Protein backbone atom coordinates (compact mmCIF):
# COMPACT_ATOMS: atom_id res chain seq x y z
CA UNK A 1 0.00 0.00 0.00
CA UNK A 2 0.90 3.65 -0.16
CA UNK A 3 0.23 6.76 1.90
CA UNK A 4 -1.85 9.47 0.17
CA UNK A 5 -1.91 12.88 1.81
CA UNK A 6 -4.57 15.45 1.00
CA UNK A 7 -4.15 19.09 1.95
CA UNK A 8 -6.82 21.73 2.52
CA UNK A 9 -6.26 25.39 3.40
CA UNK A 10 -9.10 27.64 4.53
CA UNK A 11 -9.17 31.20 5.87
CA UNK A 12 -11.65 32.93 8.15
CA UNK A 13 -11.80 35.97 5.83
CA UNK A 14 -11.08 36.73 2.17
CA UNK A 15 -11.14 40.45 2.94
CA UNK A 16 -10.18 42.11 6.21
CA UNK A 17 -9.26 45.52 7.59
CA UNK A 18 -5.73 46.46 8.47
CA UNK A 19 -4.95 45.65 12.11
CA UNK A 20 -7.49 42.83 12.29
CA UNK A 21 -6.65 39.21 12.81
CA UNK A 22 -7.27 36.36 10.35
CA UNK A 23 -7.23 32.64 11.11
CA UNK A 24 -5.98 30.10 8.59
CA UNK A 25 -6.74 26.43 9.01
CA UNK A 26 -4.68 23.66 7.42
CA UNK A 27 -6.21 20.17 7.28
CA UNK A 28 -4.01 17.24 6.41
CA UNK A 29 -5.49 13.79 5.87
CA UNK A 30 -3.93 10.45 5.01
CA UNK A 31 -6.30 8.86 2.48
CA UNK A 32 -3.86 6.04 1.73
CA UNK A 33 -3.64 2.46 3.00
CA UNK A 34 -0.40 2.78 5.00
CA UNK A 35 1.00 5.38 7.40
CA UNK A 36 2.60 8.56 6.10
CA UNK A 37 5.89 9.31 7.88
CA UNK A 38 8.15 12.28 8.65
CA UNK A 39 5.62 14.96 7.71
CA UNK A 40 6.83 18.57 7.79
CA UNK A 41 4.29 21.40 7.65
CA UNK A 42 5.50 24.94 6.93
CA UNK A 43 3.33 28.03 6.46
CA UNK A 44 4.54 31.21 4.76
CA UNK A 45 2.90 34.63 4.82
CA UNK A 46 3.63 37.56 2.50
CA UNK A 47 4.68 40.87 4.15
CA UNK A 48 1.04 42.07 4.32
CA UNK A 49 0.34 39.31 6.83
CA UNK A 50 2.16 38.80 10.11
CA UNK A 51 1.82 35.38 11.78
CA UNK A 52 1.30 35.67 15.54
CA UNK A 53 0.62 32.06 16.54
CA UNK A 54 0.70 28.55 15.12
CA UNK A 55 -0.94 25.53 16.70
CA UNK A 56 -1.38 21.94 15.59
CA UNK A 57 0.97 19.05 16.15
CA UNK A 58 2.65 21.09 18.88
CA UNK A 59 3.41 24.80 18.78
CA UNK A 60 4.48 26.35 15.48
CA UNK A 61 7.79 28.20 15.54
CA UNK A 62 7.60 31.75 14.18
CA UNK A 63 10.88 32.78 12.59
CA UNK A 64 10.11 36.50 12.16
CA UNK A 65 10.19 36.39 8.33
CA UNK A 66 6.58 35.28 7.91
CA UNK A 67 7.34 31.57 8.21
CA UNK A 68 5.70 29.22 10.72
CA UNK A 69 7.41 25.84 11.09
CA UNK A 70 5.65 23.01 12.91
CA UNK A 71 7.34 20.06 14.64
CA UNK A 72 7.72 17.00 12.40
CA UNK A 73 4.81 14.58 12.51
CA UNK A 74 6.49 11.18 12.86
CA UNK A 75 3.48 9.18 11.65
CA UNK A 76 -0.05 9.77 10.35
CA UNK A 77 -2.13 6.57 10.23
CA UNK A 78 -4.40 5.74 7.27
CA UNK A 79 -7.69 7.61 7.61
CA UNK A 80 -6.28 9.96 10.27
CA UNK A 81 -6.19 13.71 9.92
CA UNK A 82 -4.45 16.64 11.59
CA UNK A 83 -5.50 20.27 11.81
CA UNK A 84 -3.11 23.19 12.11
CA UNK A 85 -4.32 26.71 12.96
CA UNK A 86 -2.29 29.84 12.25
CA UNK A 87 -3.31 33.27 13.55
CA UNK A 88 -2.18 36.18 11.40
CA UNK A 89 -2.42 39.97 11.79
CA UNK A 90 -3.29 42.09 8.76
CA UNK A 91 -0.15 44.25 8.88
CA UNK A 92 -0.18 46.14 5.55
CA UNK A 93 -2.81 47.22 3.02
CA UNK A 94 -2.78 45.13 -0.15
CA UNK A 95 -3.14 41.54 -1.33
CA UNK A 96 -1.77 39.18 1.27
CA UNK A 97 -0.77 35.66 0.29
CA UNK A 98 -0.70 32.75 2.67
CA UNK A 99 0.92 29.50 1.56
CA UNK A 100 1.32 26.15 3.18
CA UNK A 101 3.78 23.47 2.14
CA UNK A 102 3.85 19.83 3.23
CA UNK A 103 6.77 17.44 2.83
CA UNK A 104 6.75 13.76 3.78
CA UNK A 105 9.06 10.77 3.42
CA UNK A 106 7.04 9.34 0.50
CA UNK A 107 6.63 12.62 -1.44
CA UNK A 108 9.00 13.45 -4.30
CA UNK A 109 7.71 17.04 -4.38
CA UNK A 110 5.91 18.96 -1.62
CA UNK A 111 2.15 19.52 -1.53
CA UNK A 112 1.28 23.23 -1.74
CA UNK A 113 -1.82 25.34 -1.19
CA UNK A 114 -2.28 29.11 -1.27
CA UNK A 115 -4.96 31.58 -0.18
CA UNK A 116 -5.26 35.31 -0.88
CA UNK A 117 -6.51 37.79 1.69
CA UNK A 118 -7.24 41.38 0.66
CA UNK A 119 -6.37 43.92 3.35
CA UNK A 120 -8.27 47.23 3.22
CA UNK A 121 -7.79 50.47 5.18
CA UNK A 122 -9.72 50.75 8.45
N, C-alpha and C positions, 0 to 999 in steps of 0.2 A: 504493500500500500504506500500511499504518499500523503504528506501533509498538504493542505490547500488553504492558505490564509486569504480571508477577505477583509477589506479595509473600508470603513465608512468614516467620513468626516462631516460633522454638522456644526453650525454655529447658531447662537441664540439670537443673532441679529444680522441682517444683510446690510442695514444702514444704522449708524449710531452717531450720536453727537460727541464732539471732542470732550475728553475728560471722563466719559462714561466707561463702563466696564462691559466686556463681551466675553461669553463663555464658549469655548470650542470643546466638542466632545468627539473623541476618537474611539471607534468600536472595532475591535479586532476579533475575528472568529476563525477557528480552525474547522473548515468544512471537509477536511480530508479524512482518511481512515487510520492514519498513524499520527503520533504526537509531532508537533512542530517544536524545534529546539533552538536555543540561543537567539531569541528574538530581541532586536534592538529597535526601540521606538524613539524617534527624534522629531520634535516640532520646530519650525522656523517661522518667525514673524518678520515682515518687512518693517522698515523704520517707523511707519505710521502706527504700528501696534507694539505695545510694550508688555511682554509676558510678566505677570506678577506671581503666578503660582501654577504648579503642575502636580497633579495627583493621579495615581493609577496603581500600577504595580510598584508601590513605594512612592516616595517623593521625587518629583522631577527636579533636576538641577538646572538652575538658570545661570547661563554663562555671561549675561550682560550684553550680548550681541544679538539678542532676539532668539537665541536657541534655547530649547528646553530638552534636556537629555534624561530619559528615564532609565532606571536600573534594568539590566538584561533580564528578560524572562527566560528562565532555564528550560521550561517545558510548558506547552499548551496542548492539552489532551484533545483528541478528536471530539468535535461538538461543543467544546468549551469556548467561551469568549471572555475578553477583557475590555474594560472601559477606562479610558484615560480622559481626564478633564483638565483643560488649561484655561486659566483666567488671564485676560489680556486687557490692558487699558488702552483706550483710543487716544494716542499721544499726539498725532499730527493730522491735520485736515488732508484728505486725499483718498486714494484707493489703496486700502491695506490688503496685503496678501498673507494668508496663513497656510503653510504647507506642513504636511506630515509625511515622514518617510519611515518605512519599516524594512529592516533587514532580518534575515533568518538564515540558519545553517543550510537549508535546502534551496534558498533563492539565489539564482545567478545574478539577478538585478533587483534592486529594491522596489517595493510597492510605494506608490506616491499618490497623494490626494492634495487638492488645493481648494481653498475657499477665498472669495473676495469679500471684503467688508468696506463699505463706503463710509468715510468719516466726514461729517458736516460740521460747520461752525455751530456753537451753542445758540 
